[in-house]
């Protein structure tokens, strides 16, 4: 037994990917497994996603892609954040596809390809309005020209043309149409330069766009959050997705305390009667946000209980009144809601954040258990 564990339902991952495929018929699916599969476990969830119908995986960093290769994943993988000093030779040698948004990075990737003797597959990124990575419209033609020159010499192959939305999760936001127009303009420039054809994958759709914007599907969609059963647009509902993670802990200590007992650091919670307190062995070192203090709820003893007092580094407390509670009893912090427990969306709402942060913060001390 462990003090806490994150139970991950791999059948939910498979089912969610299949559902996403129904929303984007005819498009390939690249499932994003960055940040250790949004906290769910990168390799296990990546395999489940491929079983569910995904054809490719996406990571933020090369080291994540190399971890997938080391775990035996052979499917195509794209990595897109490439700061100086990354292991480009190893990435190219292991068939990791790489994103480039500047001519200089194209040259670095081409040099790595020259050293390894393997042509690198590169996805050129256009900044269509997010103002993060990628080439701005004024710089896009130079990026395409440099890539085509390197392709002509045989060191790279332009495998994809892509961008990323800023506000696809805000239905009706004017930036969505503007970004699609900018992306189409970028595609036209690339195709005129010879970087077109059916072998070049065009992609811009994240989870929200996969669900809501069929005009953004192009050749491939890139769902991340929705893969794990979390809604990309909560105000529109759950879209039939199944949350994959259930975070549980076991009571480390249960004890009676008198009325007026100050609980945890700062005594931000004081008991109003004689009561039973339960010590839950999870804290902010495990990803339980400190400002969940006196706010977030858990399920214990068949009822919702609000966290009582300050969330500490390794633990927090719940007040169960006169209900029975014993060491070893299970507490569910969040899950799919089927047992009456809070969901990750409820935690996010109560803490003023997004579900991405709730699940990705769960730390390495909490083992992932796959079902």
C-alpha positions in Angstrom: 0.0 0.0 0.0 1.1 3.5 -0.7 0.0 6.7 1.1 -1.4 8.0 -2.2 -1.7 7.1 -5.8 -3.0 8.4 -9.1 -5.1 5.8 -10.8 -5.2 6.1 -14.5 -7.8 4.4 -16.6 -6.2 3.6 -19.9 -9.5 2.5 -21.4 -10.6 6.1 -20.9 -7.6 7.3 -22.9 -8.4 4.9 -25.7 -12.1 5.9 -25.7 -11.4 9.6 -25.7 -9.1 9.3 -28.7 -11.7 7.4 -30.6 -14.3 10.1 -29.7 -11.9 12.8 -30.9 -11.5 10.8 -34.2 -15.3 11.0 -34.7 -15.1 14.8 -34.4 -12.3 15.0 -37.0 -13.1 12.3 -39.6 -10.4 12.0 -42.3 -7.7 13.7 -40.2 -4.8 12.1 -38.5 -4.6 12.4 -34.8 -1.4 13.4 -33.0 -1.9 13.0 -29.3 0.1 15.4 -27.2 1.9 13.6 -24.3 4.1 16.4 -23.1 4.6 17.0 -19.3 4.5 13.2 -18.6 1.2 12.8 -20.4 -0.3 15.8 -18.6 0.7 14.1 -15.4 -0.9 10.8 -16.3 2.3 9.0 -17.5 3.7 9.7 -20.9 4.6 6.2 -22.2 1.6 4.3 -20.9 -0.8 7.0 -22.1 1.0 7.3 -25.4 0.6 3.6 -26.1 -3.1 3.7 -25.1 -3.6 6.7 -27.4 -2.1 4.8 -30.3 -4.3 1.9 -29.6 -7.3 4.2 -29.6 -6.6 5.5 -33.1 -3.8 8.1 -32.8 -1.1 7.8 -35.4 1.5 10.2 -33.9 2.6 11.6 -30.6 3.7 15.1 -29.7 6.1 16.4 -27.0 7.3 19.8 -26.0 10.9 18.7 -25.6 13.3 16.4 -27.3 14.2 14.6 -24.1 10.5 13.6 -23.8 10.6 12.1 -27.3 13.8 10.2 -26.5 12.2 8.8 -23.3 9.3 7.5 -25.5 11.8 5.9 -27.9 13.6 4.3 -24.9 10.3 3.0 -23.7 9.8 1.3 -27.1 7.4 3.7 -28.8 8.1 3.5 -32.5 5.3 5.8 -33.8 6.2 9.2 -35.3 6.9 11.8 -32.6 7.1 15.6 -33.1 9.0 17.8 -30.6 8.6 21.6 -30.9 10.5 23.5 -28.2 14.2 23.4 -29.1 16.4 25.8 -27.1 20.2 25.9 -27.7 22.1 22.8 -26.7 19.4 20.2 -27.3 20.6 16.7 -28.5 19.7 17.2 -32.1 22.0 14.4 -33.4 20.3 11.9 -31.2 16.8 13.1 -32.1 17.5 13.0 -35.8 19.2 9.6 -35.4 16.1 8.2 -33.6 13.6 9.6 -36.1 12.2 12.3 -33.9 10.5 15.0 -36.1 11.5 18.5 -35.2 9.8 21.9 -35.4 11.6 24.9 -36.7 10.5 28.5 -36.7 13.8 30.3 -37.7 16.3 29.8 -40.6 19.0 29.4 -38.0 17.3 26.4 -36.4 16.7 24.9 -39.8 20.5 25.1 -40.3 21.2 23.5 -36.9 18.9 20.6 -37.7 20.4 20.2 -41.1 23.9 20.1 -39.6 22.8 17.4 -37.2 21.4 15.5 -40.1 24.7 15.8 -41.9 26.6 14.4 -39.0 24.2 11.5 -38.5 23.7 10.7 -42.2 19.9 10.7 -41.8 17.6 13.3 -43.3 15.7 15.1 -40.6 11.9 15.5 -40.9 11.0 19.1 -40.0 7.7 20.8 -39.4 7.9 24.6 -40.2 6.0 26.6 -37.6 4.1 29.8 -38.6 3.2 32.4 -35.9 -0.3 33.2 -37.0 -1.2 35.3 -33.9 -0.1 33.6 -30.7 3.2 35.5 -30.6 5.1 32.6 -29.1 7.2 30.2 -31.3 7.2 30.2 -35.0 8.0 32.7 -37.8 6.0 35.9 -38.0 4.4 36.6 -41.4 7.2 38.9 -42.4 9.8 36.2 -41.7 7.9 33.2 -43.0 9.1 33.4 -46.6 12.7 33.4 -45.5 12.1 30.3 -43.3 10.4 28.4 -46.1 13.2 29.3 -48.6 15.9 28.2 -46.2 14.1 24.9 -45.5 13.6 24.3 -49.2 17.3 24.9 -49.8 18.2 22.4 -47.1 15.7 19.9 -48.6 17.3 20.3 -52.0 20.7 19.4 -50.6 19.1 16.3 -48.8 19.7 17.1 -45.2 16.1 17.8 -44.2 12.6 16.9 -45.5 9.8 19.4 -44.9 7.2 17.0 -43.3 4.8 19.5 -41.9 3.5 23.1 -41.8 1.8 24.1 -38.6 0.7 26.7 -36.1 -1.2 27.0 -32.8 -4.3 28.8 -31.7 -4.5 31.5 -29.0 -8.2 31.4 -28.3 -9.8 28.3 -29.8 -11.3 27.6 -26.4 -13.2 30.9 -26.5 -16.1 30.2 -28.9 -16.6 33.0 -31.3 -13.3 34.8 -30.5 -12.3 36.9 -33.6 -8.7 35.8 -33.4 -9.7 32.3 -34.5 -10.8 33.4 -37.9 -7.8 35.8 -38.2 -5.4 32.9 -37.4 -7.0 30.6 -39.9 -6.7 33.3 -42.5 -3.0 33.8 -41.6 -2.4 30.1 -41.7 -3.9 29.7 -45.1 -1.7 32.6 -46.3 1.3 30.9 -44.9 0.3 27.6 -46.5 0.0 29.3 -49.9 3.4 30.8 -49.6 4.9 27.4 -48.7 3.1 25.6 -51.5 4.3 28.2 -54.0 7.9 27.6 -52.9 7.5 23.8 -53.3 6.7 22.8 -49.7 3.3 21.4 -50.5 2.0 18.1 -51.7 0.1 15.3 -49.9 3.2 14.2 -48.0 3.3 17.5 -46.1 1.0 17.5 -43.0 -0.8 20.7 -42.3 -2.0 21.1 -38.7 -3.2 23.8 -36.3 -6.1 22.3 -34.2 -5.7 21.7 -30.5 -8.4 19.9 -28.4 -10.9 22.8 -28.5 -10.5 23.2 -32.3 -10.8 19.5 -32.8 -14.2 19.6 -31.0 -15.5 22.9 -32.3 -13.8 24.0 -35.6 -14.0 21.5 -38.4 -12.5 24.1 -40.7 -9.3 23.9 -38.7 -8.8 20.1 -39.0 -6.7 20.2 -42.2 -4.6 17.0 -42.4 -4.1 16.4 -38.7 -5.4 17.4 -35.3 -3.3 17.7 -32.1 -5.5 17.0 -29.0 -3.8 17.2 -25.6 -6.2 17.9 -22.7 -9.2 16.2 -24.2 -7.2 12.9 -24.5 -7.2 12.7 -20.8 -10.9 13.3 -20.5 -10.9 16.9 -19.5 -13.1 19.4 -21.3 -11.2 22.0 -23.4 -14.2 24.3 -23.2 -15.8 23.6 -19.8 -18.7 26.0 -20.2 -19.9 23.9 -23.1 -19.9 20.7 -21.1 -17.8 17.5 -21.1 -18.3 16.5 -24.7 -18.7 12.9 -23.6 -15.1 12.6 -22.6 -14.1 10.4 -19.6 -11.6 11.7 -17.1 -8.8 9.2 -16.9 -7.2 10.1 -13.5 -8.5 9.4 -10.0 -6.3 10.8 -7.2 -6.6 9.0 -4.0 -4.9 8.9 -0.6 -5.2 6.9 2.6 -5.8 8.5 6.0 -2.5 8.5 7.9 -4.0 9.5 11.3 -7.5 10.0 12.7 -8.0 11.6 16.1 -10.6 13.3 18.2 -9.9 16.9 19.2 -11.8 19.3 21.4 -13.8 22.4 20.5 -11.6 25.4 19.7 -8.6 23.4 18.3 -6.6 25.4 15.8 -5.7 23.2 12.8 -2.5 23.4 10.8 -0.2 26.3 10.2 -1.6 29.7 11.1 -4.8 28.2 12.7 -6.8 29.3 9.6 -9.3 26.7 10.6 -10.6 26.3 14.2 -12.9 23.5 15.2 -16.4 24.6 16.3 -17.1 21.4 18.4 -15.4 18.3 19.5 -14.7 16.5 16.2 -12.6 13.9 14.4 -9.8 15.1 12.1 -8.2 13.0 9.4 -4.6 13.6 8.2 -4.3 13.1 4.4 -0.6 12.5 3.3 -0.5 14.8 0.3 0.6 18.4 0.1 2.0 21.1 -2.1 5.1 19.1 -2.7 2.8 16.6 -4.4 1.0 19.2 -6.4 -1.9 20.0 -4.1 -2.1 23.8 -4.4 -1.5 25.6 -1.2 -4.4 27.9 -1.9 -6.7 24.9 -1.7 -6.6 25.8 2.0 -10.2 25.9 3.3 -11.5 25.7 -0.3 -11.1 22.4 -2.2 -13.2 19.4 -1.3 -12.5 15.6 -1.1 -14.6 12.6 -0.7 -14.2 10.7 2.6 -16.5 8.3 4.4 -19.0 8.7 1.6 -19.4 12.5 1.9 -17.7 15.6 0.6 -15.3 17.2 3.1 -13.6 20.6 2.7 -9.9 20.8 3.4 -9.6 22.1 7.0 -6.8 24.6 7.4 -3.5 25.2 5.6 -2.3 22.8 3.0 1.3 21.9 4.1 4.2 20.5 2.1 3.3 16.9 2.7 -0.2 16.8 4.2 -3.5 18.4 4.9 -6.4 17.8 7.3 -10.1 17.2 6.9 -12.8 17.5 9.5 -15.4 14.7 9.5 -17.3 15.6 12.6 -18.7 12.5 14.4 -18.6 10.3 11.3 -16.4 7.2 11.6 -12.9 7.5 10.2 -9.8 5.3 10.6 -6.2 5.0 9.5 -6.1 3.5 6.1 -9.5 4.7 4.9 -9.5 6.0 1.4 -9.9 9.6 0.4 -10.7 10.6 -3.2 -9.4 14.1 -4.0 -10.8 14.0 -7.6 -12.0 11.6 -10.2 -14.7 11.2 -12.8 -17.4 12.1 -10.3 -19.2 8.8 -10.6 -18.9 8.1 -6.8 -19.9 11.6 -5.8 -16.3 12.8 -5.6 -15.1 16.1 -6.9 -13.8 16.3 -10.5 -10.6 17.9 -11.6 -12.8 20.6 -13.2 -14.4 21.3 -9.8 -11.0 21.6 -8.2 -9.9 24.0 -11.0 -13.0 26.1 -10.6 -12.7 26.3 -6.8 -9.1 27.4 -7.1 -9.4 29.8 -10.0 -7.2 27.8 -12.4 -7.5 25.3 -15.3 -7.6 21.5 -15.2 -4.2 21.4 -17.0 -2.6 22.8 -13.8 -4.5 20.4 -11.5 -3.4 17.2 -13.2 0.1 18.2 -14.4 1.2 19.3 -10.9 0.8 15.9 -9.3 4.3 15.1 -8.4 6.6 12.1 -8.7 6.1 10.9 -5.1 2.6 9.9 -6.2 2.8 6.6 -8.1 0.7 6.2 -11.2 -1.3 3.0 -11.2 -2.7 1.9 -14.5 -6.0 0.1 -15.0 
